Amino acid sequence: MRLIVGLGNPGPRYALTRHNLGHLALERAARRWVIPLAPTGSVRQGSGRVGSQDTQTEVMLALPLAWMNQAGPAVETLVQTLGFAPDQLLDRLVVVHDDLDLPLGRLRIRRRGGSGGHNGLLSIMTTLNTDQFCRLKLGIGRPPLGVEAADYVLAPFLPEENPHVDRMLEEAVEALECLVTEGTAAAMNRFNVREKEDDSFEL
């Protein structure tokens, strides 16, 4: 069983903002894998199987319904419910989130690491008392000069950015499927490749 958590903020106001890429990626994965998501306690969640008949892996998809900086307790509850020991998290827990340090349209898989100033990651790391879990980072790029990061991440994508976002979300689902069926190393080798300059988007 793999637990895949997509980070974001609740409510329609934030649904299509940069900070909600984790939610958007998991909603797309749920559609692709035909896994219904339903509110259960402090998360929207659903379980199913991913991959071909020979490589099928059971997954739980979870979108915390708390604010981004309070995502940790919801993830902790899921980890405890699934019976994951602390030393299993590196191979069992995947967190999908937006990342300011990656250009828009680029993604990267990392095993462990710091929060990078991301409040959702920080909440999870603090609550679980570990950084030993996998992350799928989805690039949103840095804000333009004069725009505060907090305002930038809570704003919707610009119309000209949407094709790059759509392509990145498709690739994110492919990366997650590779990660859970073939392993983290295989997914990193395949998807942590620096794209050509014209494959990312900059304002």
PASEBA-1860 file (N, C-alpha, C; in nm, 3 decimals):
! residues 203
1> MRLIVGLG> 0.085/-0.120/0.000/0.000/0.000/0.000/0.089/0.125/0.000 ~ 0.056/0.216/-0.091/0.119/0.348/-0.092/0.016/0.453/-0.056 ~ 0.052/0.543/0.031/-0.032/0.658/0.065/0.021/0.778/-0.012 ~ -0.063/0.834/-0.100/-0.025/0.951/-0.178/-0.110/1.069/-0.132 ~ -0.045/1.172/-0.084/-0.113/1.289/-0.028/-0.089/1.409/-0.120 ~ -0.196/1.474/-0.160/-0.186/1.596/-0.241/-0.217/1.717/-0.156 ~ -0.125/1.813/-0.152/-0.143/1.929/-0.065/-0.216/2.043/-0.136 ~ -0.294/2.116/-0.058/-0.368/2.230/-0.109/-0.449/2.293/0.003
9> NPGPRYAL> -0.527/2.394/-0.032/-0.617/2.459/0.063/-0.762/2.424/0.028 ~ -0.850/2.417/0.128/-0.988/2.379/0.101/-1.070/2.494/0.043 ~ -1.178/2.458/-0.025/-1.274/2.556/-0.070/-1.254/2.599/-0.215 ~ -1.363/2.642/-0.280/-1.358/2.680/-0.421/-1.270/2.801/-0.448 ~ -1.253/2.889/-0.350/-1.170/3.009/-0.372/-1.027/2.973/-0.409 ~ -0.976/2.861/-0.354/-0.836/2.825/-0.374/-0.818/2.708/-0.471 ~ -0.928/2.655/-0.524/-0.922/2.529/-0.597/-0.826/2.532/-0.715 ~ -0.817/2.644/-0.787/-0.735/2.649/-0.908/-0.613/2.739/-0.892
17> TRHNLGHL> -0.568/2.757/-0.768/-0.451/2.840/-0.744/-0.322/2.758/-0.752 ~ -0.210/2.827/-0.760/-0.080/2.760/-0.772/-0.053/2.669/-0.653 ~ -0.095/2.712/-0.535/-0.068/2.636/-0.413/-0.147/2.506/-0.408 ~ -0.244/2.489/-0.498/-0.329/2.370/-0.495/-0.291/2.268/-0.600 ~ -0.171/2.276/-0.652/-0.128/2.179/-0.753/-0.131/2.035/-0.700 ~ -0.103/2.017/-0.572/-0.109/1.883/-0.514/-0.249/1.825/-0.523 ~ -0.350/1.906/-0.490/-0.488/1.862/-0.504/-0.522/1.832/-0.649 ~ -0.482/1.922/-0.739/-0.515/1.906/-0.880/-0.453/1.778/-0.938
25> ALERAARR> -0.330/1.750/-0.897/-0.263/1.630/-0.946/-0.333/1.503/-0.899 ~ -0.374/1.501/-0.772/-0.440/1.381/-0.721/-0.581/1.365/-0.777 ~ -0.649/1.475/-0.801/-0.781/1.465/-0.863/-0.769/1.408/-1.005 ~ -0.664/1.448/-1.076/-0.644/1.392/-1.210/-0.605/1.245/-1.201 ~ -0.520/1.210/-1.105/-0.484/1.069/-1.088/-0.606/0.985/-1.053 ~ -0.693/1.039/-0.968/-0.813/0.966/-0.929/-0.903/0.938/-1.050 ~ -0.913/1.037/-1.140/-0.993/1.015/-1.261/-0.927/0.911/-1.351 ~ -0.796/0.921/-1.367/-0.725/0.828/-1.454/-0.736/0.685/-1.401
33> WVIPLAPT> -0.724/0.669/-1.271/-0.722/0.537/-1.211/-0.861/0.490/-1.166 ~ -0.963/0.572/-1.190/-1.101/0.540/-1.153/-1.109/0.509/-1.002 ~ -1.060/0.603/-0.924/-1.066/0.592/-0.777/-1.154/0.706/-0.726 ~ -1.277/0.677/-0.682/-1.363/0.783/-0.629/-1.304/0.844/-0.502 ~ -1.314/0.976/-0.489/-1.269/1.046/-0.370/-1.391/1.094/-0.292 ~ -1.394/1.067/-0.163/-1.507/1.107/-0.080/-1.456/1.162/0.053 ~ -1.527/1.262/0.110/-1.486/1.315/0.241/-1.495/1.208/0.348 ~ -1.386/1.193/0.423/-1.380/1.100/0.536/-1.301/1.169/0.646
41> GSVRQGSG> -1.371/1.220/0.747/-1.301/1.292/0.853/-1.237/1.419/0.798 ~ -1.106/1.430/0.814/-1.035/1.553/0.778/-0.971/1.546/0.640 ~ -1.010/1.447/0.558/-0.953/1.433/0.424/-1.061/1.392/0.323 ~ -1.035/1.417/0.195/-1.104/1.348/0.087/-1.013/1.234/0.047 ~ -1.067/1.115/0.038/-0.979/1.002/0.013/-1.048/0.895/-0.068 ~ -0.966/0.808/-0.124/-1.017/0.694/-0.197/-0.905/0.594/-0.215 ~ -0.940/0.467/-0.230/-0.840/0.361/-0.247/-0.869/0.282/-0.374 ~ -0.764/0.227/-0.431/-0.779/0.146/-0.550/-0.647/0.083/-0.589
49> RVGSQDTQ> -0.641/0.032/-0.710/-0.518/-0.032/-0.758/-0.469/0.038/-0.884 ~ -0.337/0.044/-0.896/-0.272/0.115/-1.006/-0.178/0.019/-1.078 ~ -0.173/0.031/-1.211/-0.078/-0.048/-1.288/-0.144/-0.161/-1.363 ~ -0.063/-0.231/-1.441/-0.112/-0.345/-1.517/-0.135/-0.463/-1.423 ~ -0.190/-0.569/-1.477/-0.222/-0.685/-1.394/-0.098/-0.741/-1.325 ~ 0.017/-0.735/-1.392/0.140/-0.790/-1.336/0.205/-0.699/-1.233 ~ 0.173/-0.570/-1.239/0.242/-0.474/-1.151/0.147/-0.396/-1.062 ~ 0.024/-0.445/-1.047/-0.075/-0.369/-0.971/-0.031/-0.344/-0.828
57> TEVMLALP> -0.051/-0.221/-0.785/-0.016/-0.180/-0.650/-0.135/-0.110/-0.588 ~ -0.164/-0.139/-0.463/-0.274/-0.074/-0.393/-0.230/0.064/-0.347 ~ -0.316/0.163/-0.368/-0.285/0.299/-0.327/-0.404/0.360/-0.254 ~ -0.374/0.453/-0.166/-0.475/0.540/-0.108/-0.439/0.683/-0.147 ~ -0.533/0.752/-0.207/-0.517/0.893/-0.241/-0.585/0.977/-0.135 ~ -0.520/1.082/-0.089/-0.576/1.163/0.019/-0.548/1.311/-0.003 ~ -0.652/1.393/0.010/-0.642/1.538/0.001/-0.687/1.595/0.135 ~ -0.594/1.644/0.218/-0.634/1.703/0.346/-0.731/1.818/0.325
65> LAWMNQAG> -0.832/1.826/0.411/-0.933/1.931/0.403/-0.900/2.048/0.496 ~ -0.791/2.035/0.572/-0.747/2.144/0.658/-0.667/2.245/0.574 ~ -0.638/2.360/0.633/-0.552/2.457/0.566/-0.413/2.398/0.548 ~ -0.344/2.449/0.449/-0.213/2.396/0.412/-0.121/2.380/0.533 ~ -0.114/2.483/0.617/-0.019/2.479/0.728/-0.067/2.391/0.844 ~ -0.181/2.323/0.825/-0.232/2.230/0.926/-0.251/2.090/0.867 ~ -0.178/2.059/0.760/-0.195/1.931/0.692/-0.139/1.814/0.774 ~ -0.043/1.841/0.859/0.027/1.735/0.931/-0.062/1.640/1.010
73> PAVETLVQ> -0.152/1.691/1.095/-0.235/1.599/1.174/-0.320/1.505/1.089 ~ -0.372/1.553/0.976/-0.451/1.465/0.889/-0.364/1.353/0.832 ~ -0.242/1.387/0.792/-0.151/1.286/0.739/-0.111/1.188/0.849 ~ -0.088/1.238/0.968/-0.052/1.150/1.079/-0.163/1.049/1.108 ~ -0.288/1.095/1.104/-0.401/1.005/1.127/-0.405/0.894/1.024 ~ -0.382/0.929/0.897/-0.381/0.828/0.791/-0.267/0.729/0.811 ~ -0.150/0.780/0.843/-0.033/0.694/0.865/-0.061/0.594/0.978 ~ -0.122/0.644/1.085/-0.154/0.556/1.198/-0.262/0.455/1.162
81> TLGFAPDQ> -0.363/0.499/1.087/-0.471/0.410/1.046/-0.419/0.297/0.958 ~ -0.326/0.330/0.870/-0.270/0.230/0.779/-0.162/0.145/0.846 ~ -0.122/0.183/0.967/-0.026/0.103/1.042/0.117/0.115/0.993 ~ 0.152/0.228/0.931/0.288/0.247/0.883/0.381/0.280/0.999 ~ 0.488/0.205/1.012/0.591/0.236/1.111/0.677/0.351/1.058 ~ 0.742/0.427/1.147/0.825/0.539/1.103/0.930/0.501/0.999 ~ 0.989/0.382/1.014/1.094/0.342/0.920/1.038/0.292/0.787 ~ 0.904/0.290/0.772/0.842/0.250/0.646/0.800/0.368/0.560
89> LLDRLVVV> 0.803/0.488/0.617/0.746/0.603/0.547/0.818/0.636/0.418 ~ 0.948/0.613/0.413/1.025/0.646/0.293/0.975/0.569/0.172 ~ 0.922/0.448/0.195/0.872/0.365/0.085/0.720/0.360/0.077 ~ 0.652/0.426/0.170/0.506/0.415/0.174/0.433/0.548/0.152 ~ 0.495/0.659/0.192/0.428/0.790/0.187/0.487/0.877/0.076 ~ 0.399/0.929/-0.010/0.438/1.023/-0.114/0.354/1.150/-0.097 ~ 0.420/1.265/-0.092/0.351/1.394/-0.079/0.371/1.473/-0.208 ~ 0.261/1.517/-0.267/0.265/1.593/-0.392/0.235/1.740/-0.360
97> HDDLDLPL> 0.322/1.830/-0.408/0.306/1.971/-0.371/0.369/2.063/-0.475 ~ 0.328/2.189/-0.471/0.385/2.293/-0.556/0.524/2.330/-0.506 ~ 0.606/2.384/-0.597/0.743/2.419/-0.559/0.787/2.546/-0.633 ~ 0.823/2.647/-0.554/0.866/2.776/-0.609/1.002/2.768/-0.677 ~ 1.085/2.674/-0.638/1.223/2.668/-0.687/1.237/2.595/-0.820 ~ 1.127/2.538/-0.869/1.129/2.473/-1.000/1.054/2.559/-1.100 ~ 1.104/2.572/-1.222/1.031/2.647/-1.323/0.894/2.585/-1.349 ~ 0.800/2.668/-1.388/0.667/2.619/-1.421/0.676/2.512/-1.529
105> GRLRIRRR> 0.610/2.400/-1.504/0.608/2.291/-1.600/0.707/2.181/-1.572 ~ 0.795/2.200/-1.476/0.896/2.099/-1.446/0.860/2.029/-1.315 ~ 0.886/1.899/-1.307/0.860/1.826/-1.183/0.987/1.753/-1.139 ~ 0.989/1.716/-1.012/1.105/1.648/-0.958/1.062/1.559/-0.842 ~ 1.118/1.440/-0.836/1.093/1.346/-0.727/1.212/1.349/-0.632 ~ 1.184/1.358/-0.503/1.291/1.359/-0.402/1.256/1.263/-0.289 ~ 1.356/1.191/-0.245/1.344/1.111/-0.123/1.402/1.193/-0.009 ~ 1.317/1.225/0.087/1.353/1.305/0.204/1.395/1.447/0.166
113> GGSGGHNG> 1.429/1.529/0.267/1.473/1.666/0.244/1.401/1.763/0.335 ~ 1.436/1.890/0.323/1.376/1.995/0.405/1.242/2.039/0.349 ~ 1.186/2.141/0.413/1.055/2.191/0.370/1.065/2.291/0.257 ~ 1.182/2.353/0.240/1.197/2.456/0.138/1.104/2.574/0.158 ~ 1.062/2.597/0.283/0.969/2.707/0.311/0.824/2.675/0.281 ~ 0.794/2.549/0.244/0.657/2.510/0.213/0.585/2.473/0.342 ~ 0.478/2.546/0.375/0.411/2.528/0.504/0.343/2.392/0.517 ~ 0.295/2.337/0.406/0.234/2.205/0.413/0.335/2.098/0.447
121> LLSIMTTL> 0.450/2.102/0.379/0.558/2.007/0.410/0.605/2.024/0.553 ~ 0.621/2.149/0.595/0.669/2.174/0.731/0.573/2.116/0.835 ~ 0.443/2.132/0.812/0.345/2.077/0.905/0.355/1.925/0.913 ~ 0.371/1.860/0.797/0.383/1.713/0.796/0.511/1.669/0.866 ~ 0.622/1.735/0.833/0.750/1.698/0.894/0.747/1.718/1.045 ~ 0.687/1.827/1.090/0.680/1.855/1.233/0.591/1.754/1.305 ~ 0.476/1.722/1.246/0.383/1.631/1.311/0.436/1.488/1.314 ~ 0.495/1.444/1.202/0.549/1.308/1.195/0.688/1.298/1.258
129> NTDQFCRL> 0.750/1.413/1.282/0.884/1.418/1.339/0.986/1.346/1.252 ~ 0.972/1.365/1.120/1.067/1.305/1.027/1.059/1.376/0.892 ~ 1.169/1.369/0.817/1.166/1.415/0.678/1.181/1.296/0.584 ~ 1.166/1.176/0.639/1.189/1.053/0.563/1.064/1.008/0.490 ~ 1.026/1.083/0.387/0.916/1.043/0.299/0.942/1.105/0.163 ~ 0.880/1.045/0.063/0.903/1.085/-0.076/0.816/1.206/-0.112 ~ 0.869/1.293/-0.200/0.793/1.409/-0.246/0.793/1.414/-0.398 ~ 0.682/1.451/-0.454/0.674/1.486/-0.595/0.649/1.636/-0.601
137> KLGIGRPP> 0.751/1.708/-0.648/0.747/1.854/-0.652/0.702/1.899/-0.790 ~ 0.606/1.992/-0.793/0.552/2.044/-0.917/0.586/2.192/-0.927 ~ 0.665/2.228/-1.028/0.718/2.363/-1.037/0.615/2.468/-1.072 ~ 0.619/2.580/-0.999/0.535/2.696/-1.031/0.621/2.818/-1.062 ~ 0.752/2.808/-1.043/0.840/2.921/-1.070/0.831/3.028/-0.964 ~ 0.923/3.122/-0.972/0.928/3.233/-0.878/0.833/3.345/-0.920 ~ 0.780/3.421/-0.821/0.690/3.532/-0.857/0.765/3.642/-0.931 ~ 0.693/3.717/-1.012/0.756/3.831/-1.080/0.805/3.934/-0.979
145> LGVEAADY> 0.896/4.017/-1.021/0.951/4.122/-0.936/0.838/4.207/-0.879 ~ 0.841/4.227/-0.748/0.742/4.310/-0.683/0.619/4.237/-0.632 ~ 0.609/4.106/-0.662/0.495/4.026/-0.616/0.541/3.938/-0.500 ~ 0.472/3.946/-0.387/0.505/3.864/-0.271/0.475/3.717/-0.298 ~ 0.560/3.631/-0.245/0.541/3.486/-0.267/0.405/3.439/-0.216 ~ 0.361/3.492/-0.100/0.232/3.450/-0.044/0.117/3.485/-0.136 ~ 0.124/3.601/-0.200/0.019/3.641/-0.295/0.027/3.557/-0.422 ~ 0.148/3.529/-0.465/0.171/3.456/-0.589/0.115/3.314/-0.581
153> VLAPFLPE> 0.144/3.243/-0.472/0.101/3.103/-0.464/-0.050/3.091/-0.446 ~ -0.115/3.195/-0.394/-0.259/3.190/-0.372/-0.338/3.251/-0.488 ~ -0.270/3.282/-0.597/-0.336/3.335/-0.716/-0.353/3.225/-0.819 ~ -0.454/3.236/-0.905/-0.472/3.137/-1.011/-0.366/3.152/-1.118 ~ -0.348/3.047/-1.197/-0.254/3.053/-1.308/-0.305/3.151/-1.414 ~ -0.212/3.213/-1.485/-0.247/3.299/-1.596/-0.293/3.214/-1.714 ~ -0.379/3.268/-1.801/-0.428/3.189/-1.915/-0.315/3.128/-1.998 ~ -0.207/3.203/-2.019/-0.097/3.151/-2.101/-0.017/3.043/-2.029
161> ENPHVDRM> -0.035/3.030/-1.898/0.033/2.926/-1.823/-0.041/2.792/-1.825 ~ -0.171/2.798/-1.851/-0.254/2.678/-1.836/-0.210/2.558/-1.921 ~ -0.167/2.577/-2.046/-0.120/2.459/-2.122/0.000/2.391/-2.057 ~ 0.090/2.469/-1.996/0.206/2.413/-1.929/0.164/2.339/-1.802 ~ 0.065/2.395/-1.732/0.013/2.330/-1.611/-0.052/2.198/-1.647 ~ -0.134/2.199/-1.752/-0.203/2.077/-1.794/-0.103/1.968/-1.831 ~ 0.001/2.004/-1.903/0.103/1.906/-1.941/0.176/1.853/-1.819 ~ 0.206/1.942/-1.723/0.275/1.900/-1.602/0.188/1.805/-1.519
169> LEEAVEAL> 0.058/1.832/-1.512/-0.031/1.744/-1.435/-0.039/1.606/-1.499 ~ -0.041/1.600/-1.631/-0.040/1.471/-1.699/0.088/1.394/-1.666 ~ 0.200/1.465/-1.669/0.327/1.401/-1.638/0.334/1.360/-1.492 ~ 0.272/1.438/-1.404/0.271/1.405/-1.262/0.199/1.272/-1.238 ~ 0.087/1.249/-1.307/0.015/1.123/-1.292/0.101/1.008/-1.343 ~ 0.168/1.028/-1.456/0.258/0.925/-1.508/0.371/0.897/-1.409 ~ 0.426/1.003/-1.349/0.534/0.984/-1.253/0.487/0.908/-1.130 ~ 0.368/0.938/-1.082/0.314/0.867/-0.966/0.291/0.720/-0.998
177> ECLVTEGT> 0.238/0.694/-1.117/0.215/0.554/-1.154/0.346/0.478/-1.163 ~ 0.448/0.540/-1.221/0.579/0.477/-1.228/0.636/0.455/-1.088 ~ 0.618/0.554/-1.002/0.674/0.547/-0.867/0.615/0.430/-0.788 ~ 0.481/0.414/-0.796/0.419/0.311/-0.713/0.430/0.171/-0.774 ~ 0.448/0.162/-0.906/0.454/0.029/-0.968/0.596/-0.018/-0.994 ~ 0.689/0.075/-1.018/0.826/0.037/-1.050/0.927/0.077/-0.943 ~ 0.885/0.164/-0.850/0.975/0.204/-0.743/1.026/0.347/-0.759 ~ 1.071/0.402/-0.647/1.114/0.542/-0.646/1.236/0.564/-0.734
185> AAAMNRFN> 1.333/0.473/-0.729/1.455/0.491/-0.808/1.423/0.496/-0.957 ~ 1.337/0.406/-1.004/1.300/0.404/-1.145/1.231/0.533/-1.185 ~ 1.142/0.582/-1.096/1.070/0.706/-1.126/1.165/0.825/-1.129 ~ 1.262/0.829/-1.039/1.359/0.938/-1.038/1.444/0.936/-1.164 ~ 1.486/0.818/-1.205/1.568/0.807/-1.326/1.492/0.852/-1.450 ~ 1.363/0.827/-1.451/1.283/0.860/-1.570/1.238/1.005/-1.571 ~ 1.200/1.058/-1.454/1.134/1.189/-1.452/1.220/1.303/-1.399 ~ 1.330/1.273/-1.330/1.417/1.380/-1.282/1.520/1.418/-1.387
193> VREKEDDS> 1.474/1.439/-1.508/1.561/1.475/-1.620/1.535/1.621/-1.653 ~ 1.642/1.697/-1.663/1.627/1.838/-1.696/1.572/1.851/-1.838 ~ 1.457/1.917/-1.847/1.395/1.930/-1.977/1.468/2.032/-2.063 ~ 1.440/2.027/-2.193/1.493/2.129/-2.282/1.442/2.266/-2.239 ~ 1.515/2.368/-2.274/1.482/2.502/-2.227/1.338/2.541/-2.264 ~ 1.291/2.498/-2.381/1.158/2.539/-2.422/1.048/2.452/-2.362 ~ 1.084/2.354/-2.278/0.983/2.271/-2.214/0.932/2.331/-2.084 ~ 1.000/2.431/-2.033/0.952/2.500/-1.914/0.907/2.639/-1.956
201> FEL> 0.842/2.707/-1.865/0.778/2.836/-1.900/0.820/2.938/-1.799 ~ 0.860/3.052/-1.845/0.898/3.162/-1.756/0.828/3.288/-1.800 ~ 0.784/3.367/-1.701/0.720/3.494/-1.732/0.823/3.595/-1.780
END
